[in-house]
Amino acid sequence: MKKQRMTGLSGLMLGVMLVLGGTGGPASATDGYFQVGFGMRQSGMGGAGAADSTDAMAQTLNPAGIVGIGDQWQVGAAAFMPFRGYDASGTGFVADGSFESMAEFFVMPNFGVVRQIDADSAWGFSVYGNGGMNTTYSAIPNNRPGCTGGPNMPGVFCGGQAGVDLMQAFVSVDYARDLGALKVGIAPTFAVQRFKAQGLSAFGITEDSYDYSFGGGLRGGIEWEAMPGLRFGVVGQTKMYMTKLGKYAGLFAEQGGFDIPAQITAGVAFDASPDLTLAFDYQRIFYGSVPSIANSSVPVAPFGADNGPGFGWHDVNVFKIGAEWTASEQLTLRAGYAYSDNPVQSGDVMLNILAPGVTQHHITAGASYKMSDKNTLDVFGMYVPETKISGPELNGGVPTGGVIALNMHQILFGFGLTRTY
């Protein structure tokens, strides 16, 4: 028993160090800027699984399902390659031509541990990251006549190298209880954000260093076994209330406010056979509840005011479907697909050059290989085809005649280790 406790503690410390040390990576394949799935199993199944918890990272989706899955820890990392940029023609201010953001490779780690308290309850701990609003455009020549300072000033917005970097890291503590056919769970969650913007002097933003904000919220869920082989899950996550990004009080609405949006998820899982499980989830992310994200980019007040410009993001609906097939005692195979609404509207494309979170289709696959009674190797891959959205360049809300088109596609692959103890 002492050896088992030490093994679990070692895994816990390893996961915390890896995730908190590595979440500087800004994104993974995203629904706006939320990850499609956390952990190898979710990611391989298109992010589905609210009604089908089988591993430690399941608590990041539905905290109710960890009762009965056994004592285990998981650690994993995903290599993320986003390719995003814009095309502009006929613009009067934004640099015209075709340009790509420079940074195209990031690593996103995650970690989870679950311990059974008794036959009817369990606790869990998880550390994971979020992102998606990251761009770095070089100080390209800008020959537009409306460029602040005159033609040939460098930068997308005439301010030199331009872009934003958003990182979000989460630490959750989960408690779940089995009430028979119904499992319930709750997970208080602490969050930290890191943000930096550069190249925005034309908008009156001269700060180009990192700022941090802290806060948290609550996630709760249920998992109901309606009959053998058929399960339903419902999860709600409150808005995460964050301290303000004071260095960017002149950029974000509400004097630097940048809360993390609430979301709800409902799912169903069906065991089509002893070896095949099918899962479907519906998720809604309430970007519209956070003014700095949701306010229109068309100015009706100065940047930083309560009703100042934002990115114009709308709430999104996300549909996820996944399948898991136990091919043999050692090998499990997975596949999935997720579709997300585009949060960016055509009238807001100009400011969203900085945050082109426009991807919609996510195609996934994954596998687990049981190397021994205690150790399982998990892998997954995800391909996100290119999505484009175009709209007008605006000057004070008035079209200049120029057209801007955002584009993004992504590749993601990851691996992890699950250890039972």
N, C-alpha and C positions, 0 to 999 in steps of 0.2 A: 504493500500500500504506500509506503513512504517513497519508493522508487516511482510509482505512478504519479504521485503528487509533484515530485520534482520534474518529471517529464512534462506535465501539464504547465507548470510554472515556466519552464524553459521555453516552451512553445509560445506562451503568452508574451513573455518579454521579447522574444524574437519578432513576433508579429507587430508589436507596438513600435519597436525600433525601426522596422522596415517601412511601415506605413507612414509614421510621422516623419521619418527621414526622407521619404520618397514622394509624398503627395505634392511636391512642388510642380510635378507634371500637371498641365492645365486641363486635361480633358480625356475622355474616352468617347467611343461612339455614342452619340448623344441624341436625346429628345429635347431640343433646345440646348440646355447645358446640364441636364440630368443624365446620368448613365442609363443605358438600356437595361443593364443588369449588373449586380455586384457579385463577384465570385464566379468560379468556373462553370458551375452547373447552370445558374441563371443565364449567364452570357451565352452558353451553348444552346439554350432553348429559347432564344429570342427575348430573354428577360421574363418569360412567364414562370409562374410558380407560387402565386399567392395562396393557392389551395393545396400545395404539394411540397411540404417542407421535409427535406431528408438530410440536410447538411448544415454545418455551423453558419455559413454565410446566408442561409435562408432567413435568419433573423433580421437582416437588413431590409428584407421585403415585408415579411409578416412575422412579428415577434411571437405569435401564438404557437407556431408549429414545432418548436424545439423539444417539447416533452416527448420522450420515448425514442429519440434518435440516437441515444447513447452519448457517452463522454467522448469528445473529439475536439481537435483544433485543426484549422485550415490556414494556410498562408499561400498567397498567390501574387502574381504580377502580370500585368498586361503591357505589351508594347503597342503604342498607339501612333498611327501615322495619318494625320489629317492634311488634306491638300485643299487649301481654300484661297480665294482671291476674288478679283473683280475685273470687269471690262467696262471701260467708259469711253463714250464718244460724244463730241459736241458740248463738252462741259465747259463751264466758265471759271470754276474754282478747283474742283477735284482734278488731280493729274489724269490726263486722258491716256488711253492705251490699255494693255492687258498686263496685270501684275498679280503675283502670287506672294502670299505670306511666306517668310523665310523658314521659320522653325517648323519642322515636319516630323520630328520623332520625340516621343515622350514615353516615360515608364510610369505606370500607375499600380502601386501595390495595394493589397488589402489583407485583412486578417480577421478571423473569428474563432471563438472558443465557446463550447457548451459543456456544462456539467449538470448531470441529473441530481437533484436534491433528494428526491425519493421517487416512488412509482408514479406520483401525480404532479410533480412540479420540477422545474429546471430553471437554471439561470444561464445567461450568456453574456458575452462581451464581444464587441466588434469595433474595428477601426477601418475606415474606408474613405475614399476621396471622391470629389465631384469637380466639374469644370466645364469648359466648352467655349468660354468667351476669351479666346487667346489669339492674337495676331501680332506679327512683326513685319512691317513693310519697310524696306530700305529707304534711304534718303534719295529717292528717285528725282530726276529733274522734273519740274512742273512749269510748263510754259503757258499755262492758262492765264488769260488776261485779268481774271478776278483774283489771282493768287495774292494774298496779303504780302506786301513788300515788293510787288512787281513780278513780272514774268521771270521764269527760270529759277525761282526759289525752289529749294529741294523739298521733297516729301509729298505724300498723298494729299495732305491738308496744308501744305506750305510751311510746315514746322519741323522739317527734318525727318529722321526715322520715326515712324508712327506705329502705334498699336496699343493693345491692352493685355494684361495678364491677370487672370482671376484663378485662384486656387481656393477650394473649400475642403476641409477635412472634418470628419465626423467621428465621435467616440460615443457609442451607445452601450448602455447596460440594460439587459433584457431579463424580465421575469415572466414565465409562462406557467399555466396550470391546466391540467386535464380534468374536465368536469364530466367525463363520459364520452358522449358523441361530440361534445363541444370542447374545443381548446381556446383559451383566451391568453393574451399576452400584452405586455406594456413595456415600452422601451424609452425612458428619458434619454435625450441625446444632446450632447454638447457639440458645438460647432465653432470653428475658427476660419476666418477668411483672410486671404492676402490678395491685395490688388495694387496694380501699377498701371498708369497710362503715360504715354509720351507722344510728342509730336502734335499736340492739340493747342498750341499757342494762339492759333487763329480763333479759337473758341474762348479764349481768355483763361485757359488751363495751362499753367506753367510748371506745376508739380510733376516730377518724373521719378519719384522714389516710391518704395513699397509702403503701404499702410495696412494695418491689421484691424479686424473687428472680431468680437466674441459674442456668443449668445447660445441659444438652444431652443429646443421644443420637445414635443412628445409624439411618439408613434404608438398606436395601439391596433390590435387586430384580433380576429377570430378565425378559427378553422373548424368547419363543421363536416363531419362524416354523415351524410344523409342516408347512405346505405353502403354496404361493402363495395368498394371500388369506385365510389362517387363522393367527391369532396368539394366543398365550397369555401372560399376565403374572402374576407373583407378587411381592408386595412385603411386607416386614416392617419395622416401625418399633419400636425398643426403647422402653421407658419412658424419658422424659426426666427425669433426676434433677436436682432443683432445690434451691437453698439455701432455707432456711426463711423464711417471712414472720414475722419476729420480732415485729413489732407486733401480730400476730394469733395469738400463741402460745396465748392464752387462748380462741381460737375454733376453730381447725382442729386436728384430731387430730394426734398426734405433735408437739405443741408448735409448731404453725405449719407443718407439712409440707403441701406442695401440689405433688407431682410431676405430670407430664403423662402420661396413660395410654398404654400401648403399643397397637398396632393391627396387623392383618394385612389384606391385600387380595389377591384373586385375580380375574383377569378374562380375558375372551375377546373377540376382535374378528374380524369376518368381513366380507369385501368381497363383498356380495351381487351387485354389478355394478361396473364400473369407476367409476361415479359415486356409489355408495351403500355406506357402511360402517355396520355395526351393532355395538354394543358392549354387553357385560354385565359388571358387576362385583359381587362379594360382598365385604363388609368387616365385620370385627368389631372393636369398640372396647372395650378392657378397663378400663372405669371401675371395676370391682370390685377392681382391684389397688391403688387409691389410697385409703387409709383416710379421709382428710378428705372425699373425694367419696362413698365407698361405705358408710361406717359408717351404721347406722340412725340416724335422727333421734330415736328413742326413747332417752332417756338411760340408760345403764348405768354411766356414769362421767362426771366433769365435762367440760365443754368444754375442749379442748386436751390431754386425756389421750390415750394411745395408742389406747384403745378408746372415746374420747369421741364424742359425736354428730357425724354428718356429714349429707350430703344424701340418703343412702339410694339413690344411683344404682346401677343394675345394668349389667352388660355389655350392649351392644346389637349387633344384627345389622342391617346396612344392605344393601339390594339396589338396584342402579342399572342403568338401561338407557338407551341413547342411540342416536341415529341422525344421520348426517351425509351430506348430499346435495350434490354439486357440481352446482349448477344451470347454471352457465356458467363460462367462464374467469375471470370477475371475481367471481361470487357463489357463496357456499357457505352452505347453510342447515342448521340443527341443531334437534333436539328431544330431550327426555329426561324421565325420571321416576325419582324415588328414594323408597324407603320405608325408614323407620327404626323399630326398636322404640322404645317410650317408656322412657327410663331411670328415670322417676319412678314409684314405686309408691304406691298409695292411702294406705298407712299413713304416708307421709312428706310429704304435701302441705303441712302447716302450715309447716315450715321452707322448703319450696320456693316459697313465696310470693316469696322473695328470688331464686330462680333457676328459673323455670318453663320449663325446656328440654324441653317436652313435644311439640313438633311432630313429625309423622310422614310426611306426604305432601308431596312437592316436585315441582312441574310446571314444566318449563323449556323455553325456546326461545332460539335465538341465530342469528347470521349473521356472515359475514365478507365484506367488499367490498374487492377488490384495486384500490387507487387508482392504483398504478404498479408497475413491476417490483420495487421495493424496499419499498413501503409498503402495509400492509393495515389497514383499520379493522375492529375486532371489536366486536360488541354482544351482549348477552344479557339475558333477563328471567326472573324466577322468581316463581311464586306458591305460597304455602304455606297451604293451607286451615286453618281453626281446628281445633285439637285441645283437648279438655277432659279433665280427670281430677279426680275428687272423692274426698274421704276425710274422716276424723274430725279434729276438733280434739282435741289431747291435752294433758293436764296431768300431767307426770311419767310419761307412757306410758299414762295412763288416759283413755279418752274422756270428754269433758265433755257430750256430747250435741249439740254443734255440728257443722256440716258446712261444709267449705271446698272450693270447686271452682276449680281453676286453668284458665286459658285462654290460648292464644296463636295468632296467625296472623301471616304475614309477607309483605312484598312486597320484591323486590330487583331492581334493574336496574343494568347496568354497561356500560362501554365501554372500549376499549383500542386500542393501536397496536402492530402488529408491524412491525419493520424488519429486513430482511435486509441483510447487508453483506459 
